[in-house]
Amino acid sequence: MKHLTILVPEGQSNLSSIVGAYKLFSRANDYWQETGRQALFTIELAGISKEIEYYDGLFAVRPHRHIASIDKTNLIIIPSLNHNYQLAVAGNELLIEWMEKQYKNGAAIASICTGAFLLASSGLLDGKSCSTHWSAADHFRNLFPNVHLQPDRLITDENGIYTNGGAYSFLNLMIYLIEKYYDRQTAIFCSKVFQIEIDRQNQSAFVIFTGQKLHGDEMVIKAQEYIESKLHEKLSVEELSSRFSVSRRNFDRRFIKATGNTPIEYLQRVKIESAKKAFETTRKTINEVMYEVGYSDVKAFREVFRKITGMSPLEYRDKYNKEAIV
């Protein structure tokens, strides 16, 4: 029988992702037993303390075991963290060292939401793809520049390391792992029992794009502010680089390093974010919104909108604005 370890970090983790992971894998085990097979995993919560309190003592978790008593595990799940990520990392050094050792010994590791900060602190994500909650992306990118952050992705899967996007989207990661370790039928069963949409691939529709501005490059910040003030205009990168007296190549290089986006991607994201807000809060038509954010070609607007949000403009408006014009 395989061994699954759900970590209970010191002081900074979210209870929901611990309980959710435990319930889903327990139900997958039960399903296998109900269909004449043996349970696949021994599921245990493990940490450093005997008891960890949550929400000012309203709840508490008592892990089954101390991590030091687990010589070998097959799959490790890291829950999401509260917002003080550096404090969480500093308080869980023993856990991080144990996790790194287990991975080198053959264990797979899955991080939930901002649990990616704990995983990245081990160095195991260096050079690999990773997702986390979109609201933490800028902070993560600054702390871990060697990780290929992909905040639009709901799930990443690379060399036995899994990460996922934000909040309750961890349920989609659990379904993904259940399919990977059990089978497709078990994943479908669990998705139906817990009413979790199966095969979700991205968190794009949930992202609120604000633009990475914690980088300290004053020229890039001015360029970002200029872009954001000219939403209705069609800007070119050549025009922007000329405006800030740098070569196109150097402008591109600095912009990508600072923001994680090319200038073209940033232009598109700012415009589409403005379009999203218009679709959510007004009764304007698709064409009216398109012109307001500097597009004149319906096909081009639709393609960029779908690339960034995963939906067409009409699908997005219908989903988030019930009072919109049909």
C-alpha positions in Angstrom: 0.0 0.0 0.0 1.2 3.5 -0.9 1.7 6.2 1.8 0.1 9.7 1.5 1.4 12.4 3.8 -0.7 15.6 4.2 1.5 18.1 5.9 0.3 20.3 8.8 2.8 23.2 8.8 3.4 25.3 11.8 1.1 28.2 12.4 0.5 29.5 8.8 -1.6 26.9 6.9 -5.3 26.9 5.9 -7.5 24.3 7.5 -9.8 23.9 4.5 -7.1 22.5 2.2 -6.0 20.0 4.8 -9.5 18.7 5.4 -10.4 18.7 1.7 -7.4 16.7 0.7 -8.0 14.2 3.5 -11.7 13.8 2.6 -11.2 13.4 -1.1 -8.5 10.8 -0.9 -10.4 8.9 1.9 -13.4 8.8 -0.4 -11.3 7.5 -3.3 -10.0 4.7 -1.0 -13.5 3.8 0.1 -14.6 3.7 -3.5 -11.9 1.2 -4.4 -12.9 -1.0 -1.4 -16.6 -0.8 -2.4 -15.7 -2.0 -5.9 -13.7 -5.0 -4.7 -10.2 -3.5 -4.6 -7.8 -2.7 -1.7 -7.4 0.9 -0.5 -4.6 2.4 -2.4 -3.2 4.8 0.2 -2.5 4.9 3.9 -3.4 8.5 4.6 -1.8 10.4 7.4 -1.4 14.0 8.6 2.1 14.8 9.7 3.8 17.8 11.2 6.2 18.9 13.9 3.7 19.8 16.7 1.2 17.5 18.4 -1.5 20.0 17.9 -1.9 23.1 15.8 -4.7 25.6 16.3 -6.6 27.5 13.7 -8.8 30.6 13.7 -7.9 31.8 17.2 -8.3 28.4 18.7 -11.8 27.7 17.2 -10.4 24.5 15.5 -7.3 22.4 16.0 -5.5 19.6 14.1 -3.7 16.8 15.8 -1.4 15.2 13.2 -1.2 11.4 13.2 2.6 11.4 13.2 5.7 13.6 13.6 7.5 13.9 10.2 10.6 12.4 11.7 8.8 9.1 12.2 8.1 8.7 8.5 11.1 7.2 6.7 9.4 6.9 3.3 6.2 8.3 1.7 4.9 8.2 -1.8 3.0 11.4 -2.1 3.2 14.6 -0.1 0.5 17.3 -0.1 1.4 20.8 1.1 -1.7 22.9 2.1 -2.1 26.5 1.3 -0.6 29.2 3.6 -1.9 32.3 5.2 -0.6 35.6 3.9 2.6 35.9 5.8 4.6 33.6 3.5 8.1 34.4 4.8 7.0 33.8 8.4 5.6 30.5 7.3 8.8 29.5 5.6 10.9 30.5 8.6 8.8 28.5 11.0 8.9 25.3 8.9 12.5 24.7 8.1 12.5 21.1 9.5 9.4 20.3 7.4 11.1 21.8 4.3 14.2 19.8 4.8 12.2 16.6 5.3 10.2 17.3 2.2 13.3 17.8 0.1 14.8 14.5 1.4 11.6 12.6 0.6 11.5 14.0 -3.0 15.0 12.8 -3.6 14.0 9.5 -2.2 11.2 9.1 -4.8 8.2 10.9 -3.3 6.0 13.1 -5.4 4.9 16.5 -4.0 1.8 18.5 -4.6 1.4 22.1 -3.3 -2.0 23.7 -2.9 -2.3 27.4 -3.7 0.2 29.4 -1.7 1.8 26.2 -0.4 4.0 26.8 -3.4 6.0 29.3 -1.3 6.9 26.4 1.1 7.8 24.1 -1.8 9.8 26.8 -3.7 11.8 27.5 -0.5 13.2 23.9 -0.7 14.7 24.7 -4.1 12.8 21.8 -5.7 10.9 24.2 -8.0 14.0 25.9 -9.5 13.9 25.6 -13.3 10.4 24.0 -13.1 6.9 25.3 -13.9 4.7 26.4 -11.0 1.3 27.9 -10.4 -0.1 29.7 -7.3 -2.9 32.0 -6.4 -3.0 34.9 -8.9 -3.0 37.5 -6.1 0.3 36.2 -4.8 2.0 35.9 -8.2 4.1 39.1 -8.0 5.4 38.4 -4.5 6.2 34.8 -5.5 8.0 36.0 -8.6 10.2 38.4 -6.6 11.1 35.8 -4.0 11.8 32.9 -6.5 13.1 34.3 -9.8 14.4 30.9 -10.8 10.9 29.3 -10.9 8.9 29.4 -14.1 5.7 30.9 -12.6 2.5 30.3 -14.7 -0.3 31.9 -12.7 -2.8 31.4 -15.5 -2.5 27.6 -15.1 -4.7 25.8 -12.7 -2.4 22.8 -12.4 1.2 22.1 -13.3 2.7 18.6 -13.5 6.5 18.3 -13.9 8.9 15.6 -12.7 6.7 14.4 -9.8 5.9 17.9 -8.6 2.4 19.3 -8.9 1.2 22.8 -8.1 -2.2 24.5 -8.5 -3.9 27.9 -8.6 -5.7 29.6 -5.8 -8.2 29.0 -3.0 -10.7 26.2 -3.5 -9.3 25.3 -6.9 -7.2 22.8 -4.9 -10.2 20.5 -5.2 -9.4 20.2 -9.0 -5.9 19.3 -8.1 -7.1 16.5 -5.8 -9.3 15.1 -8.6 -6.4 15.3 -11.0 -4.2 13.4 -8.5 -6.9 10.8 -7.9 -7.1 10.1 -11.6 -3.3 9.9 -11.8 -3.0 7.4 -8.8 -6.3 5.6 -8.9 -8.0 5.7 -12.3 -10.3 7.9 -14.4 -13.5 6.2 -13.1 -12.6 7.0 -9.5 -11.9 10.6 -10.4 -15.2 10.9 -12.1 -17.0 9.3 -9.1 -15.3 11.7 -6.6 -16.0 14.7 -8.9 -19.7 13.7 -8.8 -19.9 13.0 -5.1 -18.2 16.3 -4.2 -19.6 18.2 -7.2 -16.3 19.4 -8.5 -16.0 20.3 -12.1 -13.5 17.8 -13.7 -10.8 18.7 -16.2 -10.6 22.4 -15.4 -7.3 23.6 -16.9 -6.9 27.2 -16.0 -7.8 30.0 -13.5 -7.7 32.7 -16.1 -11.3 33.8 -15.7 -10.7 34.5 -12.1 -7.5 36.6 -12.4 -7.8 40.3 -11.6 -4.8 41.8 -13.5 -3.1 44.6 -11.6 0.3 44.6 -13.1 3.6 43.8 -11.4 4.9 47.0 -10.0 7.1 45.8 -7.1 10.2 45.5 -9.3 11.9 48.9 -8.8 12.6 49.7 -12.5 11.4 53.3 -12.7 11.5 53.3 -16.5 9.2 50.2 -16.7 6.9 51.7 -14.1 6.5 54.8 -16.1 5.8 52.7 -19.2 3.2 50.7 -17.4 1.5 53.8 -16.2 1.5 55.3 -19.7 0.0 52.1 -21.1 -2.7 52.1 -18.4 -3.6 55.8 -19.2 -4.0 55.1 -22.9 -6.4 52.2 -22.9 -8.4 53.5 -25.8 -5.4 53.9 -28.1 -3.5 51.5 -30.2 0.0 51.6 -29.0 3.1 50.0 -30.5 6.2 48.8 -28.7 8.3 50.9 -31.0 6.4 54.0 -29.9 6.8 53.1 -26.2 10.6 52.3 -26.5 11.1 55.6 -28.4 9.1 57.5 -25.8 11.4 56.3 -23.0 14.6 56.7 -25.1 15.7 53.1 -25.1 16.2 50.6 -27.9 13.4 48.2 -28.7 15.5 45.2 -27.7 16.5 46.8 -24.4 13.0 47.9 -23.7 11.7 44.4 -24.2 14.4 42.9 -22.0 13.8 45.2 -19.1 10.0 45.0 -19.4 10.0 41.2 -19.3 12.5 41.1 -16.4 10.4 43.5 -14.4 6.9 42.3 -15.0 7.1 38.8 -16.3 5.2 39.9 -19.4 6.4 41.1 -22.8 5.2 44.7 -23.6 2.6 43.3 -26.0 1.3 40.8 -23.4 1.1 43.7 -20.9 -0.8 45.9 -23.3 -3.2 43.1 -24.0 -3.8 42.2 -20.4 -4.4 45.8 -19.3 -6.9 46.2 -22.1 -8.7 42.9 -21.5 -8.9 43.7 -17.8 -10.7 46.9 -18.5 -13.0 45.1 -20.9 -13.8 42.5 -18.3 -14.8 45.2 -15.8 -17.0 46.8 -18.4 -18.7 43.5 -19.1 -19.2 42.8 -15.4 -20.7 46.2 -14.5 -22.3 47.8 -17.6 -24.9 47.0 -20.3 -22.5 48.0 -23.1 -22.4 45.8 -26.2 -19.3 43.7 -27.2 -18.5 46.2 -29.9 -18.8 49.2 -27.6 -16.4 47.7 -25.1 -14.0 46.6 -27.8 -13.7 50.1 -29.2 -13.2 51.6 -25.7 -10.2 49.4 -25.1 -8.5 50.2 -28.4 -9.6 47.3 -30.7 -11.2 47.8 -34.1 -11.1 44.1 -35.3 -13.7 41.9 -33.7 -11.9 38.7 -34.5 -8.6 40.0 -33.0 -10.4 41.2 -29.8 -12.2 37.9 -29.4 -9.0 35.9 -29.9 -7.0 37.9 -27.3 -9.9 37.9 -24.9 -10.2 34.1 -25.1 -6.4 33.6 -24.8 -6.3 35.6 -21.5 -9.6 34.6 -19.9 -10.4 31.2 -21.4 -13.8 32.5 -22.6 -15.2 34.5 -25.4 -16.3 38.1 -24.6 -20.0 37.0 -24.9 -19.5 34.0 -22.6 -17.7 36.2 -20.0 -20.4 38.8 -20.1 -23.2 36.2 -19.8 -21.4 34.5 -16.9 -20.6 37.6 -14.8 -23.4 40.1 -15.7 -26.9 38.6 -15.6 -28.4 42.0 -16.5 -26.3 42.5 -19.7 -28.0 43.0 -23.0 -28.6 39.7 -24.8 
